[in-house]
């Protein structure tokens, strides 16, 4: 079996305003924020309104995220989560099939 390394992957995407509004509402829901904060062992979280599409491993993207997002991966003050599939469905987002959201921790 050969493994193919992808040199370039376009992870850009656009959400229409209605889908974005629904998704942001779900990602900032009080119950959801409490559950995620509890799992992250912090008092509260604030959604940064930054979303990104996970990208395949490549020499330029070794963490599976666009290079400009890696600063959040290394930050102890931020949390990156996979957007739950049921949120994607509720917002009628089918392309891209996966998204990640970035939150800022408040301890």
N, C-alpha and C positions, 0 to 999 in steps of 0.2 A: 504494500500500500504506500503510495506516495502522498506526501503532505505538500500542498501548494501554499506558498506564502504569498499573501496578497500585498502588493506593493502600494497601491492606492485604493482607497475606498471613500466614496463620497457619502458622508454621514449627514449631509444637510437635509433639512425637511422644513415644511411650512404647515402650520395648523390654521384652519379657518377660524375666524373669531368666535363662532359659536362653540366649536369643539374645545378651543383653548379656555373659554369661559367656564364650561362645564368641568373640564379637567382640573383647572386651577381651584374651582370650588371644592371638588372632591379632595384634592391634595392639601387643602387648608381647613378641612372639616375638623371640628374640635375633637371628636372621638378618635379620628384617625391620627391627628397630631399627638394626642395623649398616648396612644398605643405605640407609635414610633418612638416618642421621647422615652417612654418606659424601657423599650428594648435597647435604646442607645444610652441608657443610664444618664439622662440629663433632665433638667427641670422642664424646659420648653424648647420648642423648635420654631423657626421662622422659615417659611418657604421663600427661597431667593428668586423664584420665577425663572430659574435656569433649568432647561430640559436639554437632554442630549440623547442621541441614538447611540447605543453601544456599537462599536466597530470591531471588525476582526483584528486579531493580532497581526502586527506588521512591525518591521524595524522602527517605523516612525510612531507607532501607537502600541507600545508594549503592554499597556494597562487596559487595552480594550476600550479606550475612550479617546476622543479628539485631543490632540496635544494641548490645546488651550484650556482644557478642563482638568488636566492632571494636577494643577495647583490645588484644586479642591480635594483631590484624592489624598494628598499629602498633608492637608490641613487638619489638625485636631479639633478645630472649631467648626468643621463642616461635616455633613453626613450625606452620603450618596445612597439612594435607594432605587430599586426597580419599581417603576410605576405598576401597581397591581393590574393584572389583565382585566379584571372586572371594571376598573376605572377607565381603561382604554375603550372597552366595549360600551360603557355608559356614555362616553363622550363621542362615540362613533368614529374612533380613530383606528383605522385598519392598516394604514401605511404611514410611518413605519410600524412594524409589528411589535417593537419593543422600544420603550423609552426609560430613561433614568431621570430622577429629579434630585436637585441639590437643596439641602436645608442647612441653615446656620444654627448651631447649638447655643443655648443660653443656660449656663449652669447656676 
